[in-house]
Amino acid sequence: MTALPVSDTRGRSIRDLRISVTDRCNFRCVYCMPKEVVGPGYQFLPHAEILTFEQIVRLAKIFHGHGVQKIRLTGGEPLVRKDVEKLIAMLAAALPGVALTLTTNGSLLNAKAEALKAAGLTRITVSLDSLDDATFKAMNGAEFPVARVLEAIDAAAAAGLAPIKINAVVKRGVNDNQIVDMARYFKGSGNIVRFIEFMDVGTTNGWKMEHVVPSAEVVRAINEVFPCEPAHANYYGEVAKRWRYADGSGEFGVISSVTEAFCGSCTRARLSSDGMMYTCLFASKGYDLKSLLRGGKSDEEIRDAITSIWRSREDRYSEIRTTETARASKVEMSFIGG
Ligand code: SF4
C-alpha cells in the first residue's frame, strides 16, 4: 500500500500515534481517574469491545503509511493489559525503525522491564508526581508507595531503557512545594523529570486555573537552587521544553499546555482501546475505526478514512482554552492516554 503523508488544515502532519491499549488502571490519580468518579461499580469496556493486538498492529501499519514515526502505548495503565509485551514485539516486527515508547505508572514495571526491553520497547516514561509518600498516595488514590516506583525506574534503567523520562503533574497546594526536591533527586541520574501543568483533561478532575502552577514558576524555583538554561528541542513538535543544568549534570523539562500552548506543532493522533481515533487530547468526539476494521474494509479504505479525518482537523484547544471550554464535554484522558 503506498505511503500517503497527510497534513491537517494547519499544515500539521501525523508523526506520533498514541495508542491506548486499555481503559483500565490500578491507580485513581486525582487529575485523571478520580476514585469518586471511577469507583468500585465503574463499568470499564468489555474485552470484546477492545481492539485485539492484531487489529492494533494493522492500524499502526496504516498510520505508519501516513508518516507516523513514533508510537506511544498508553492506557489507563498499559501494563495491566495482559501480555502487552507481545503487542510490543508484534509492533517492533511490523514497523522496524519506528520508535516504540510507553507511559506507565510504574506499579507493574519492576517485574516487566526486561521483557518490555527484550520485546523491542525503545523508551519508557514513568509517572511520579511526588517523592513524599503521603502526597504521592493522595494523588494516585491507590495508596501506592514512592519507593516501589523508584525501584521500578531503576529496574527499567538496568534493563537498558535509560534515560527514563519521569512525568510529574504539578498541582498548586498539593505538590508544588516539592518541585525542587524532585529536580534534586533526578539531577545527575541521567533520567529526565518533566513537570506538567495541571490540565483540564476530560470533565472529572475539578480543574480550575488557580490550581495551575505555570511552568515559568517551576523553572524559576529550580533555577534559584540549580542554575539552568534553555536547551534546544530534540525534534519538531516535542511537547516538553528542555532546560539544561548549567553545571552539566543533566536536564529537566516542562510541559506547558495551559500557559504556553503548543498546538501549532501538534503532530499527535490518538487511538482509544475500543478503536476510536481522536485528533486532540481535549477532543469531544472521536472517529470509529473499529467498525471499519471489523466491517471488512480494506487497508486502503481505512487509510482513506484516516486521510479525510486528519485533513479536516482544526484542533487547537490549548490556544482557545477558557473556563467555559474547560467545563465542556471532552473525552476522558484515562480513555485515550495523555
Ligand atoms: S490541545 Fe490538542 S491540538 Fe493542542 S497540542 Fe494538545 S492535543 Fe494537540
Residues whose N, C-alpha, C, O or C-beta is under 5 A from the ligand:
A	BS01	SF4	F262 C263 C266 T279 C280 L281 F282 D315 R316 Y317 S318
